[in-house]
Amino acid sequence: MSERLLTLVVEGSAAEQSRVLLADFHRELSLFLNALNETDRHLTGQREPATYYRIVDLRHSSPATVVVEALPRDPQIDVSTEVVSAFFAILVDIGRRGTLSEPVSAALLNGIRDMTSPVGRSVSLVRIATDNDYVDMDKAFRGRVIEILRPEESYPGSIRGMLEAINVHREANVFRIYPDFGPNKVSCHFPAEIQQMAISGVGSFVEVRGILKYKTASPYPHEIRVEDIEVFPPDDQLPTLLSLRGAAPSATGEISSEEFVRQLRNASA
């Protein structure tokens, strides 16, 4: 069972007698959970995490400590121990090597970086621990994450997903798509001339084409400079196989469809 457990330790600043502010504690817990969920997605390639977490120990005495246990949502798809192990291994890579053993999503690295934001100000310590090891997410750790995130590459390409959020306030012109596989979300920056197309795509499955941006440490794009959008119709508006019957009566030439299929089978035999 110990391989399913992770401990989060948060200690407040000296000015607060090491007591943690509620806002900081809530933020660290949320970012901790988000980072675990991103690790889950990184391992499975699925948008919905296969693992959930329950608190098995909670101590207020300084420093504040929370122990969580990873559990599978579906016993047939149990990656809970792999998620715990992979997440902690990433922290070890960052904290002790300053490099990653394998590519990691930019969303996960950004979440880990954000966990270190209050350290040195309203928080004096953030620590992630297993039964026999721990990593302190201090200022030096934060610096290593930032360095890993810094290199970026750009390539032309496309990506598909659900367009579920858009912001055109003060010409921000950005929306997010949520692919079925790969990154959990991708930020899409679009020019004003395709604003109406972007707005019409909200709530639809779309293909976005343009310049994809990748963090060198990540296998997936995190952003795209949009050049074109294609909005796909909902499933209930797509033609059925029955409705296509007879749509191309001359497709087989002068022979019957049965003879056409027979010739195809003979050719492949």
C-alpha positions in Angstrom: 0.0 0.0 0.0 2.9 2.4 0.7 3.6 2.7 -3.0 0.2 4.4 -3.4 0.9 7.0 -0.8 2.3 10.6 -1.2 2.7 13.2 1.4 2.4 17.0 0.9 4.0 19.2 3.5 3.4 22.9 3.6 4.9 25.2 6.2 4.0 28.8 6.7 6.3 31.8 7.0 8.0 32.9 10.2 5.8 36.0 10.2 2.8 33.6 10.7 4.6 31.5 13.3 4.9 28.8 10.6 1.1 28.5 10.3 -0.1 28.2 6.7 -2.6 30.7 5.3 -5.8 29.1 4.1 -5.4 30.6 0.6 -1.9 29.1 0.3 -3.0 25.7 1.7 -6.0 25.5 -0.7 -3.8 26.6 -3.6 -1.1 24.0 -2.9 -3.6 21.2 -2.5 -5.3 22.2 -5.8 -2.0 22.4 -7.7 -0.9 19.1 -6.1 -4.0 17.3 -7.4 -3.8 18.9 -10.8 -0.1 17.8 -11.1 -1.1 14.2 -10.2 -3.9 14.3 -12.8 -1.6 15.6 -15.5 0.8 12.8 -14.6 -2.1 10.4 -15.0 -2.9 11.9 -18.5 0.7 11.7 -19.4 0.8 8.0 -18.7 -2.5 7.0 -20.2 -3.0 9.5 -23.0 -6.6 9.9 -21.9 -8.3 13.2 -21.0 -10.1 11.8 -17.9 -7.7 10.7 -15.2 -7.9 7.0 -14.3 -6.9 7.6 -10.7 -8.5 9.4 -7.7 -7.1 10.3 -4.3 -8.3 10.1 -0.7 -6.8 11.6 2.4 -5.6 9.0 4.8 -3.8 11.3 7.2 -4.1 15.0 8.0 -2.0 16.9 10.6 -2.2 20.5 11.5 0.8 20.6 13.9 3.5 22.5 12.2 4.2 21.8 9.4 0.8 21.1 8.0 0.9 17.6 6.5 -1.5 15.7 4.2 -1.1 12.1 3.2 -3.0 10.9 0.1 -3.6 7.5 -1.3 -4.0 6.9 -5.0 -6.8 4.6 -6.0 -8.1 3.4 -9.4 -11.5 4.6 -10.7 -11.8 1.3 -12.5 -10.0 -1.8 -11.1 -9.5 -3.0 -14.7 -7.4 0.2 -15.4 -5.2 0.5 -12.4 -2.3 2.9 -12.9 -2.4 4.4 -9.4 1.1 3.1 -8.3 2.6 4.1 -11.7 1.2 7.7 -11.3 2.7 8.1 -7.8 6.0 6.6 -8.9 6.2 8.7 -12.1 5.2 12.0 -10.4 7.8 11.5 -7.7 10.5 10.5 -10.2 9.8 13.7 -12.1 10.3 15.8 -9.0 13.6 13.9 -8.3 14.8 14.5 -11.8 14.1 18.2 -11.4 15.4 18.6 -7.9 18.6 16.6 -8.1 19.5 16.5 -11.8 18.0 19.6 -13.3 17.0 17.6 -16.4 14.2 15.1 -17.2 14.7 11.4 -18.0 11.8 11.6 -20.5 9.5 14.2 -22.1 6.8 15.6 -19.8 3.8 17.7 -20.7 4.1 21.5 -20.4 0.9 21.6 -18.3 2.5 19.3 -15.7 5.7 21.3 -15.6 3.8 24.5 -15.3 1.8 23.1 -12.4 4.9 21.9 -10.6 6.4 25.4 -11.1 3.3 27.1 -9.8 3.5 25.0 -6.6 6.8 26.8 -5.8 5.4 30.3 -6.3 4.7 31.2 -2.7 8.0 29.7 -1.3 10.1 32.4 0.3 7.2 34.7 0.7 4.0 33.4 2.5 5.3 29.8 2.6 8.7 28.7 3.9 8.5 25.0 2.8 6.7 22.8 0.2 7.8 19.2 0.3 6.6 16.0 -1.4 7.5 12.8 0.3 7.2 9.0 0.0 7.8 6.5 2.7 11.6 6.7 2.3 12.4 9.8 0.3 11.4 13.5 -0.2 11.9 16.4 -2.5 11.9 20.0 -1.3 10.3 22.4 -3.8 12.4 25.4 -2.9 13.7 28.4 -4.8 16.5 26.3 -6.4 14.0 23.7 -7.5 11.8 26.5 -9.0 14.8 27.8 -11.0 15.4 24.3 -12.4 11.8 24.0 -13.5 11.9 27.4 -15.2 15.1 26.4 -17.1 13.6 23.2 -18.2 10.5 25.1 -19.5 12.5 27.8 -21.2 13.5 26.2 -24.5 10.7 26.2 -27.1 10.3 25.0 -30.7 7.7 25.8 -33.4 6.4 23.7 -36.3 3.5 24.0 -38.8 0.8 21.5 -38.1 -2.7 20.9 -36.9 -4.6 19.6 -33.9 -8.2 18.5 -33.3 -10.3 18.8 -30.2 -13.4 20.3 -28.6 -13.5 24.1 -28.6 -14.9 24.9 -25.1 -13.7 28.3 -24.1 -13.0 31.6 -25.9 -12.0 35.1 -25.0 -12.4 38.0 -27.4 -12.5 40.7 -24.7 -10.3 43.6 -25.7 -9.1 41.7 -28.7 -7.5 38.9 -26.6 -8.6 36.5 -29.4 -7.7 33.3 -27.7 -9.6 30.0 -27.3 -8.8 26.6 -25.9 -9.4 23.2 -27.4 -9.4 20.0 -25.5 -8.1 17.1 -27.6 -9.3 13.5 -26.9 -5.6 12.4 -26.8 -2.3 14.0 -26.0 -2.3 17.4 -24.2 -5.2 18.1 -21.9 -5.7 21.5 -23.5 -4.1 23.8 -26.1 -4.2 27.6 -26.1 -5.1 28.9 -29.6 -4.3 32.5 -30.6 -6.2 33.6 -33.7 -6.3 36.7 -35.9 -9.3 39.0 -36.0 -10.3 38.0 -39.5 -11.3 34.5 -38.3 -13.0 35.6 -35.1 -16.5 34.7 -36.3 -15.4 31.2 -37.3 -13.8 30.8 -33.9 -17.0 31.9 -32.2 -19.1 29.6 -34.3 -16.9 26.7 -33.2 -17.6 27.0 -29.5 -19.0 23.7 -28.3 -17.9 21.9 -31.5 -15.2 19.5 -32.5 -12.7 21.5 -34.6 -9.4 21.1 -36.4 -7.0 24.0 -35.9 -4.2 24.6 -38.3 -1.2 26.9 -37.9 2.1 27.1 -36.1 2.3 24.7 -33.1 4.5 25.6 -30.2 6.2 22.9 -28.1 8.3 23.1 -25.0 11.4 21.1 -25.7 10.8 19.0 -22.6 7.2 18.2 -23.7 6.0 15.7 -26.3 2.8 17.7 -26.9 2.1 21.2 -28.2 0.9 23.7 -25.6 -0.1 26.6 -27.9 -0.8 27.3 -31.6 -0.8 30.4 -33.6 -4.0 29.8 -35.6 -4.1 30.3 -39.4 -7.3 28.4 -40.1 -10.2 26.6 -38.3 -12.4 23.8 -39.6 -15.6 23.2 -37.6 -17.0 19.7 -37.9 -20.8 19.0 -37.7 -22.2 17.1 -34.7 -22.5 13.4 -35.0 -26.3 13.5 -35.4 -25.9 15.7 -38.5 -23.4 13.3 -40.3 -24.7 11.1 -43.1 -25.4 7.5 -42.2 -24.3 4.5 -44.4 -27.9 4.0 -45.4 -28.3 7.6 -46.6 -25.3 7.1 -48.8 -26.8 4.2 -50.7 -27.1 5.1 -54.4 -25.2 8.3 -54.0 -22.7 7.4 -56.7 -24.5 5.0 -59.1 -21.7 5.2 -61.7 -18.8 4.4 -59.3 -18.4 0.9 -60.6 -18.7 1.7 -64.3 -20.7 -0.8 -66.4 -20.3 -3.8 -64.0 -22.6 -4.5 -61.1 -21.5 -3.6 -57.5 -21.3 -7.4 -56.7 -19.0 -8.1 -59.6 -16.9 -5.0 -58.7 -16.4 -6.3 -55.1 -15.6 -9.8 -56.4 -12.9 -8.4 -58.6 -11.4 -6.5 -55.7 -11.3 -9.7 -53.6 -9.7 -11.6 -56.4 -7.0 -8.9 -56.9 -6.1 -9.0 -53.2 -6.0 -12.8 -53.0 
